[in-house]
Amino acid sequence: MVRQVVTRTYTASIRNQQQVSDDLDSLGFAASKLWNVGRWTCDRVWSEIGHIPGHNELTTYLKSHERYDDLHSQSSQRVLQELAEAFNGWYGNRRNGDTNANPPKYRKHGDNHPRSTVTFKAAGFKIDTKYQRVRLSKGSALKDYWSDFILCEYQTRPDVDLSTMESVQQVRAVWTGDEWELHFVCKVAIEVSESPGEKTVGVDLGINNFAALAFEDGNSELYPLNCLKQDDYYFSKRIARCDDSDSEQATRLNQKKSARRTHYFHTLSKHIVQRCVEEGVGTIVVGDLSGIREDGENGESKNWGKHGNLDLHSWAFDRFTSMLTYKAEIEDITVEQVSERDTSKSCSCCGRKRESNRVERGLYVCDECGTVANADVNGAENIRQKVSPSLASDGGDRSNGWLAQPSTFLFDKETGAFAPQEQATS
């Protein structure tokens, strides 16, 4: 076993909710107001010089603003950092061809401001694990003459003891829609097993099958998106019936949709890592999708069709890869990202590259060697071979039947886990 330090987030309830909720409300409202001031500043800078200010620029502009002093300085910095990250994400999506992407909105519903998450870094909190209390600093503008902080009594799960953590990096006060809760971001020392093996697996992420896996020994697996597409259709219809897209009901539906998607990503990444342990895999090779929306021939935005564009822009590929990476670290499995360029056009058996070989959405037929393959599995095998070339691509005679007949795993809503297609009950 090997000792490794990783980052984990633990959720805790607040036992003295009634005593601290008003103070937490004031911080949550202040975070929304500072966000709006930063959003207005970005508009002004853009209209003047055609430039969206970054995190450091926003902090310089607003350090003397009265709203900045409503929060602890590090908490204010985090609000502006989140705004800058939101603008970068929007700009990146538009640059990659997503014409439906919208810039971050103001956090205001009429005259009301929502309760935004407030992040406290090292200088903004002090934790007492013996009595399960944490002291959260207020901004200078909100400090009363009798109290400079909010003292929250917290309760974690029975199996979580913050005193055993390497360190607590951040504390976040999060409004759930009904009450406040605390999220502790900690450095945790864990025991991990030695690498389960030296084999590799290629992972192709897509808009029809969310993941296709090609193992080194010849097994292949598909993970279709049926479950998430059903959720997307269901929640989109429910949200469309709301009178206002910014209403409380629409917000709750969006939150529920997002939570279900997050659960799906966590469950799938955990399942894939477990499959790698079972198969003796030491390296997971994932396709880098950063240029997926660009046409390789002319650099212009690629048209995936109406539904293809919608699906592609709604799935958080980067988020899933991050989950897969930290779960793999626990098992001492390495995750590598490689370019996906030409992996859908090339034959994984002979290397022949021809776009017309992909005769249908799910079928790849090589006119050179006669290989018939599931198109996504073929792509996954090409991704894997970028790190670990196989005998098949070096002129070997390995059978390629597994390319055309992958195992299919579906998300079973009744059990909340992935199961082979023939065993899934829902």
Order of alpha helices (4+ residues) and beta strands (2+ residues): beta-alpha-alpha-alpha-beta-beta-beta-beta-beta-beta-beta-beta-beta-alpha-alpha-beta-alpha-alpha-beta-beta-beta-alpha-alpha-beta-beta
